[in-house]
Amino acid sequence: MSEIKKIARSSLRSISKITPRRVKKGMKYVVARLAGTDDIHSFISQYYGDIERYNKLLERKSNVTEYHVDKVIRSVGVALADNKLRLQELEKRIQELEATIGGNAHDRSK
């Protein structure tokens, strides 16, 4: 019976020594061990290095995407300008044809 009391007392003493700081430190250690390092600082620096690399990739990707969007907008603008010129040329030709047809009709009536 005394053996059980000793175990219970030692367990209670260890539980009473648990503080939020010790829990936090223990969790950092567990996370570092799971990441494959013994030191939480190297784990954190490795983690932030990965984040920085990812952000740089995103930045490059967004720049490439913006470039492609600008390129598409420019090509659409050029196509619209070409179509506008063609439309003006067609309208001019239609007016010329109408004038010719109107002139021929006027000549026939004589």
NUDREN-924554 format. One line per field, with one value per residue: x negated, y negated, z negated of N, C-alpha, C, O in turn. Coordinates in Angstrom, 2 decimals, m for minus. Layout:
N
nxx = c(X / ...)
nyy = c(Y / ...)
nzz = c(Z / ...)
caxx = c(X / ...)
cayy = c(Y / ...)
cazz = c(Z / ...)
cxx = c(X / ...)
cyy = c(Y / ...)
czz = c(Z / ...)
oxx = c(X / ...)
oyy = c(Y / ...)
ozz = c(Z / ...)
end
This chain:
110
nxx = c(m0.82 / m1.95 / m3.67 / m1.98 / m1.00 / m3.34 / m3.82 / m1.51 / m1.82 / m4.21 / m3.35 / m1.40 / m3.02 / m4.55 / m2.53 / m1.69 / m3.82 / m3.55 / m3.38 / m1.98 / m4.04 / m5.87 / m4.33 / m4.02 / m6.69 / m7.21 / m5.45 / m6.55 / m8.94 / m7.99 / m6.83 / m9.10 / m10.57 / m8.88 / m9.15 / m11.64 / m13.90 / m16.01 / m15.90 / m13.76 / m14.12 / m15.59 / m13.70 / m11.65 / m12.95 / m13.43 / m10.81 / m9.82 / m11.55 / m10.62 / m8.11 / m8.80 / m10.02 / m7.80 / m6.15 / m7.71 / m7.55 / m4.81 / m4.65 / m6.18 / m4.62 / m2.23 / m3.11 / m3.76 / m1.24 / 0.12 / m1.29 / m0.55 / 2.20 / 2.19 / 1.05 / 3.03 / 5.10 / 3.99 / 3.81 / 6.51 / 7.39 / 5.99 / 7.16 / 9.80 / 9.43 / 8.58 / 10.90 / 12.66 / 11.58 / 11.97 / 14.75 / 15.37 / 14.29 / 15.97 / 18.45 / 17.97 / 17.64 / 20.19 / 21.70 / 20.65 / 21.51 / 24.27 / 24.56 / 23.77 / 25.72 / 28.00 / 27.50 / 27.53 / 30.16 / 31.44 / 30.57 / 31.85 / 34.48 / 34.86)
nyy = c(1.19 / m1.20 / m1.60 / m2.26 / m4.67 / m6.19 / m6.34 / m7.68 / m10.11 / m11.08 / m11.37 / m13.32 / m15.42 / m15.84 / m16.62 / m18.95 / m20.57 / m21.31 / m23.93 / m26.60 / m27.57 / m25.45 / m23.54 / m24.76 / m24.85 / m22.11 / m21.38 / m22.77 / m21.40 / m18.85 / m19.42 / m20.22 / m17.85 / m16.21 / m17.44 / m16.69 / m17.84 / m18.80 / m21.19 / m23.85 / m26.36 / m26.03 / m24.62 / m26.52 / m28.53 / m27.11 / m26.61 / m29.23 / m29.94 / m28.26 / m29.41 / m31.97 / m31.28 / m30.18 / m32.44 / m34.04 / m32.51 / m32.71 / m35.44 / m35.71 / m34.13 / m35.59 / m37.92 / m36.93 / m36.11 / m38.58 / m39.77 / m38.13 / m38.65 / m41.39 / m41.20 / m39.80 / m41.66 / m43.77 / m42.54 / m42.09 / m44.72 / m45.65 / m44.02 / m44.95 / m47.60 / m47.10 / m45.89 / m48.03 / m49.83 / m48.31 / m48.20 / m50.91 / m51.25 / m49.51 / m50.78 / m53.13 / m52.12 / m51.08 / m53.42 / m54.60 / m52.72 / m52.98 / m55.59 / m55.28 / m53.47 / m54.97 / m57.09 / m55.76 / m54.91 / m57.33 / m58.20 / m56.33 / m56.95 / m59.08)
nzz = c(0.00 / m0.68 / 1.42 / 3.53 / 2.56 / 2.63 / 5.39 / 6.17 / 4.79 / 5.95 / 8.55 / 8.21 / 7.36 / 9.68 / 11.41 / 10.22 / 10.74 / 13.31 / 15.51 / 17.49 / 19.10 / 19.15 / 20.44 / 22.93 / 23.75 / 23.87 / 25.92 / 28.07 / 28.27 / 28.99 / 31.48 / 32.87 / 32.82 / 34.31 / 36.73 / 37.41 / 36.35 / 33.59 / 32.42 / 31.81 / 32.88 / 35.25 / 36.65 / 36.89 / 38.37 / 40.70 / 41.48 / 41.90 / 43.95 / 45.97 / 46.31 / 47.24 / 49.67 / 50.99 / 51.13 / 52.85 / 55.17 / 55.67 / 56.15 / 58.48 / 60.16 / 60.16 / 61.41 / 63.93 / 64.72 / 64.75 / 66.82 / 68.98 / 69.02 / 69.63 / 72.16 / 73.57 / 73.38 / 74.85 / 77.39 / 77.93 / 78.00 / 80.28 / 82.22 / 82.08 / 82.95 / 85.58 / 86.60 / 86.38 / 88.24 / 90.60 / 90.61 / 90.99 / 93.55 / 94.98 / 94.60 / 96.01 / 98.61 / 98.98 / 98.99 / 101.29 / 103.19 / 102.88 / 103.76 / 106.40 / 107.32 / 106.84 / 108.58 / 111.03 / 111.09 / 111.22 / 113.71 / 115.36 / 115.09 / 116.78)
caxx = c(0.00 / m2.82 / m4.21 / m0.96 / m0.97 / m4.52 / m3.59 / m0.47 / m2.40 / m5.16 / m2.55 / m0.78 / m4.07 / m4.90 / m1.41 / m1.65 / m4.92 / m3.23 / m2.98 / m1.74 / m5.31 / m6.43 / m3.51 / m4.38 / m8.03 / m7.08 / m4.80 / m7.54 / m9.87 / m7.31 / m6.71 / m10.44 / m10.92 / m8.09 / m9.70 / m12.93 / m15.01 / m15.99 / m15.80 / m12.58 / m14.56 / m15.92 / m12.44 / m10.94 / m13.65 / m13.18 / m9.41 / m9.70 / m12.25 / m9.69 / m7.06 / m9.39 / m10.17 / m6.46 / m5.70 / m8.42 / m6.97 / m3.51 / m4.88 / m6.59 / m3.46 / m1.27 / m3.68 / m3.60 / 0.18 / 0.44 / m1.87 / 0.29 / 3.47 / 1.91 / 0.81 / 4.34 / 5.84 / 3.42 / 4.19 / 7.94 / 7.47 / 5.53 / 8.19 / 10.94 / 9.05 / 8.61 / 12.30 / 13.26 / 11.13 / 12.66 / 16.14 / 15.40 / 14.07 / 17.19 / 19.48 / 17.60 / 17.94 / 21.65 / 22.16 / 20.28 / 22.41 / 25.60 / 24.50 / 23.73 / 27.03 / 28.93 / 27.20 / 28.00 / 31.63 / 31.83 / 30.33 / 32.83 / 35.80 / 34.90)
cayy = c(0.00 / m2.37 / m1.78 / m2.97 / m6.04 / m6.88 / m6.62 / m8.71 / m11.38 / m11.57 / m11.81 / m14.60 / m16.44 / m16.19 / m17.35 / m20.31 / m21.33 / m21.68 / m25.32 / m26.87 / m27.73 / m24.11 / m22.90 / m25.41 / m24.39 / m20.71 / m21.30 / m23.20 / m20.29 / m17.79 / m19.88 / m20.18 / m16.44 / m15.71 / m18.04 / m16.07 / m18.60 / m18.82 / m22.56 / m24.53 / m27.53 / m25.61 / m24.25 / m27.75 / m29.20 / m26.30 / m26.83 / m30.57 / m29.90 / m27.67 / m30.40 / m33.01 / m30.70 / m30.06 / m33.80 / m34.48 / m31.80 / m33.32 / m36.77 / m35.51 / m33.61 / m36.67 / m38.82 / m36.28 / m36.16 / m39.95 / m39.99 / m37.47 / m39.38 / m42.61 / m40.80 / m39.48 / m42.93 / m44.50 / m41.87 / m42.36 / m46.12 / m45.74 / m43.40 / m45.88 / m48.72 / m46.60 / m45.71 / m49.36 / m50.34 / m47.56 / m48.64 / m52.24 / m51.04 / m48.92 / m51.82 / m54.04 / m51.43 / m51.01 / m54.76 / m54.78 / m51.89 / m53.60 / m56.77 / m54.79 / m52.91 / m56.11 / m57.83 / m54.95 / m54.93 / m58.67 / m58.24 / m55.46 / m57.60 / m60.09)
cazz = c(0.00 / m0.73 / 2.76 / 4.30 / 2.05 / 3.14 / 6.81 / 6.25 / 4.34 / 6.96 / 9.70 / 7.85 / 7.36 / 11.05 / 12.01 / 9.66 / 11.31 / 14.69 / 15.68 / 18.92 / 19.79 / 19.38 / 21.46 / 24.19 / 24.10 / 24.25 / 27.23 / 29.06 / 28.42 / 29.74 / 32.87 / 33.46 / 33.01 / 35.43 / 37.95 / 37.68 / 35.77 / 32.13 / 31.95 / 32.35 / 33.64 / 36.62 / 37.28 / 37.23 / 39.47 / 41.89 / 41.83 / 42.49 / 45.23 / 46.93 / 46.57 / 48.09 / 51.01 / 51.56 / 51.46 / 54.05 / 56.31 / 55.94 / 56.72 / 59.87 / 60.87 / 60.37 / 62.42 / 65.23 / 65.03 / 65.12 / 68.14 / 69.97 / 69.10 / 70.39 / 73.54 / 74.15 / 73.51 / 75.99 / 78.65 / 78.15 / 78.42 / 81.66 / 83.06 / 82.12 / 83.82 / 86.97 / 86.98 / 86.52 / 89.55 / 91.65 / 90.60 / 91.61 / 94.99 / 95.54 / 94.63 / 97.10 / 99.86 / 99.10 / 99.40 / 102.70 / 103.99 / 102.85 / 104.63 / 107.77 / 107.64 / 106.90 / 109.81 / 112.15 / 111.06 / 111.65 / 115.14 / 116.01 / 115.08 / 117.85)
cxx = c(m0.86 / m3.45 / m3.24 / m0.89 / m2.17 / m4.33 / m2.57 / m1.03 / m3.37 / m4.42 / m1.91 / m1.82 / m4.43 / m3.77 / m1.39 / m2.77 / m4.64 / m2.72 / m2.69 / m3.03 / m5.94 / m5.63 / m3.87 / m5.75 / m7.99 / m6.45 / m5.75 / m8.54 / m9.25 / m7.20 / m8.06 / m10.86 / m10.16 / m8.61 / m11.07 / m14.12 / m14.90 / m15.72 / m14.61 / m12.99 / m14.91 / m14.65 / m11.70 / m11.62 / m13.45 / m11.76 / m9.23 / m10.46 / m11.36 / m8.60 / m7.59 / m9.55 / m8.82 / m5.93 / m6.39 / m7.87 / m5.62 / m3.67 / m5.27 / m5.40 / m2.46 / m1.80 / m3.52 / m2.14 / 0.59 / m0.10 / m0.98 / 1.64 / 3.28 / 1.73 / 2.14 / 5.14 / 5.32 / 3.85 / 5.67 / 8.13 / 7.06 / 6.58 / 9.41 / 10.64 / 9.09 / 10.05 / 13.00 / 12.86 / 11.84 / 14.11 / 16.29 / 15.21 / 15.32 / 18.31 / 19.22 / 17.95 / 19.44 / 22.21 / 21.84 / 21.21 / 23.81 / 25.64 / 24.52 / 25.09 / 28.06 / 28.73 / 27.70 / 29.52 / 32.13 / 31.66 / 31.39 / 34.21 / 35.93 / 35.30)
cyy = c(m1.25 / m2.65 / m2.57 / m4.43 / m6.83 / m7.27 / m7.74 / m10.07 / m11.94 / m12.06 / m13.15 / m15.72 / m16.84 / m16.96 / m18.78 / m21.19 / m21.80 / m23.12 / m25.55 / m27.01 / m26.37 / m23.37 / m23.45 / m24.92 / m22.93 / m20.56 / m21.74 / m22.07 / m19.18 / m18.18 / m19.81 / m18.75 / m15.85 / m16.24 / m17.47 / m16.85 / m18.55 / m20.21 / m23.25 / m25.73 / m27.16 / m25.21 / m25.51 / m28.46 / m28.44 / m26.55 / m28.19 / m30.67 / m29.32 / m28.67 / m31.50 / m32.51 / m30.62 / m31.44 / m34.33 / m33.80 / m32.40 / m34.68 / m36.65 / m35.05 / m34.72 / m37.66 / m38.23 / m36.35 / m37.56 / m40.27 / m39.38 / m38.18 / m40.66 / m42.30 / m40.51 / m40.76 / m43.73 / m43.87 / m42.08 / m43.80 / m46.32 / m45.16 / m44.31 / m47.07 / m48.31 / m46.46 / m47.05 / m49.98 / m49.64 / m48.00 / m50.01 / m52.13 / m50.48 / m49.96 / m52.79 / m53.42 / m51.33 / m52.35 / m55.02 / m53.98 / m52.48 / m54.83 / m56.35 / m54.26 / m54.03 / m56.92 / m57.09 / m54.97 / m56.28 / m58.81 / m57.43 / m56.14 / m58.62 / m59.52)
czz = c(0.00 / 0.63 / 3.64 / 3.86 / 2.58 / 4.61 / 6.96 / 5.86 / 5.38 / 8.21 / 9.42 / 7.84 / 8.78 / 11.73 / 11.49 / 10.21 / 12.74 / 14.71 / 17.17 / 19.72 / 20.10 / 20.45 / 22.84 / 24.68 / 24.57 / 25.63 / 28.34 / 29.33 / 29.26 / 31.21 / 33.56 / 33.74 / 34.19 / 36.76 / 38.30 / 37.18 / 34.26 / 31.59 / 32.60 / 33.20 / 35.08 / 37.37 / 37.75 / 38.40 / 40.78 / 42.39 / 42.50 / 43.81 / 46.31 / 47.29 / 47.49 / 49.53 / 51.72 / 51.97 / 52.71 / 55.30 / 56.68 / 56.61 / 58.19 / 60.71 / 61.15 / 61.40 / 63.82 / 65.66 / 65.46 / 66.52 / 69.22 / 70.12 / 69.90 / 71.88 / 74.25 / 74.37 / 74.70 / 77.32 / 78.96 / 78.61 / 79.86 / 82.60 / 83.18 / 83.03 / 85.28 / 87.45 / 87.19 / 87.87 / 90.70 / 91.77 / 91.27 / 93.13 / 95.65 / 95.63 / 95.78 / 98.45 / 100.08 / 99.56 / 100.87 / 103.61 / 104.03 / 103.77 / 106.09 / 108.19 / 107.76 / 108.16 / 111.03 / 112.22 / 111.55 / 113.17 / 115.89 / 116.10 / 116.20 / 119.12)
oxx = c(m0.51 / m3.74 / m3.65 / m0.75 / m2.03 / m4.65 / m2.74 / m0.75 / m3.36 / m4.82 / m1.88 / m1.52 / m4.60 / m4.02 / m1.10 / m2.68 / m5.40 / m1.76 / m3.13 / m3.09 / m6.48 / m6.21 / m4.02 / m5.93 / m8.65 / m6.87 / m5.76 / m8.93 / m9.90 / m7.45 / m8.16 / m11.45 / m10.71 / m8.52 / m11.60 / m15.25 / m13.83 / m15.34 / m14.47 / m12.29 / m14.56 / m14.54 / m11.18 / m10.95 / m13.32 / m11.53 / m8.58 / m10.05 / m11.34 / m8.21 / m6.90 / m9.26 / m8.70 / m5.33 / m5.76 / m7.72 / m5.32 / m2.92 / m4.77 / m5.20 / m1.91 / m1.02 / m3.18 / m1.84 / 1.32 / 0.56 / m0.70 / 2.16 / 4.10 / 2.20 / 2.35 / 5.78 / 6.10 / 4.21 / 6.04 / 8.93 / 7.70 / 6.87 / 9.99 / 11.50 / 9.56 / 10.38 / 13.84 / 13.69 / 12.26 / 14.65 / 17.23 / 15.89 / 15.69 / 19.04 / 20.16 / 18.48 / 19.93 / 23.09 / 22.65 / 21.64 / 24.46 / 26.63 / 25.18 / 25.57 / 28.89 / 29.71 / 28.23 / 30.09 / 33.15 / 32.48 / 31.78 / 34.97 / 37.05 / 35.38)
oyy = c(m2.25 / m3.80 / m3.46 / m5.33 / m8.01 / m8.39 / m8.64 / m11.07 / m13.14 / m13.05 / m14.03 / m16.84 / m18.02 / m17.85 / m19.71 / m22.41 / m22.58 / m23.47 / m24.76 / m26.60 / m26.17 / m22.65 / m22.69 / m24.62 / m22.57 / m19.71 / m21.15 / m21.83 / m18.62 / m17.35 / m19.37 / m18.46 / m15.08 / m15.57 / m17.74 / m16.54 / m18.29 / m20.36 / m23.22 / m26.07 / m27.88 / m25.43 / m25.55 / m28.94 / m29.05 / m26.68 / m28.30 / m31.42 / m29.82 / m28.77 / m31.91 / m33.24 / m30.96 / m31.58 / m34.98 / m34.43 / m32.58 / m35.02 / m37.38 / m35.52 / m34.80 / m38.19 / m38.94 / m36.62 / m37.72 / m40.95 / m40.01 / m38.30 / m40.98 / m43.04 / m40.91 / m40.92 / m44.29 / m44.58 / m42.24 / m44.06 / m47.06 / m45.73 / m44.43 / m47.49 / m49.06 / m46.85 / m47.18 / m50.57 / m50.28 / m48.16 / m50.23 / m52.81 / m50.90 / m50.00 / m53.24 / m54.09 / m51.47 / m52.40 / m55.59 / m54.46 / m52.49 / m55.06 / m56.97 / m54.56 / m54.03 / m57.39 / m57.70 / m55.04 / m56.35 / m59.43 / m57.84 / m55.94 / m59.01 / m60.23)
ozz = c(0.63 / 0.96 / 4.39 / 4.69 / 2.93 / 5.01 / 7.79 / 6.51 / 5.66 / 8.83 / 10.28 / 8.26 / 9.07 / 12.54 / 12.24 / 10.16 / 13.31 / 14.02 / 18.01 / 20.88 / 21.19 / 21.26 / 23.80 / 25.86 / 25.54 / 26.41 / 29.42 / 30.47 / 30.15 / 32.09 / 34.71 / 34.78 / 34.97 / 37.79 / 39.38 / 37.56 / 33.71 / 30.43 / 33.83 / 34.15 / 36.01 / 38.57 / 38.87 / 39.31 / 41.84 / 43.60 / 43.54 / 44.69 / 47.44 / 48.46 / 48.42 / 50.48 / 52.90 / 53.04 / 53.54 / 56.35 / 57.86 / 57.52 / 59.04 / 61.83 / 62.25 / 62.19 / 64.76 / 66.82 / 66.43 / 67.30 / 70.24 / 71.23 / 70.76 / 72.74 / 75.39 / 75.40 / 75.47 / 78.26 / 80.12 / 79.50 / 80.60 / 83.65 / 84.26 / 83.80 / 86.13 / 88.57 / 88.08 / 88.55 / 91.66 / 92.87 / 92.03 / 93.89 / 96.75 / 96.62 / 96.44 / 99.34 / 101.20 / 100.42 / 101.60 / 104.65 / 105.07 / 104.46 / 106.92 / 109.29 / 108.67 / 108.76 / 111.95 / 113.30 / 112.24 / 113.84 / 116.99 / 117.04 / 116.53 / 120.12)
end
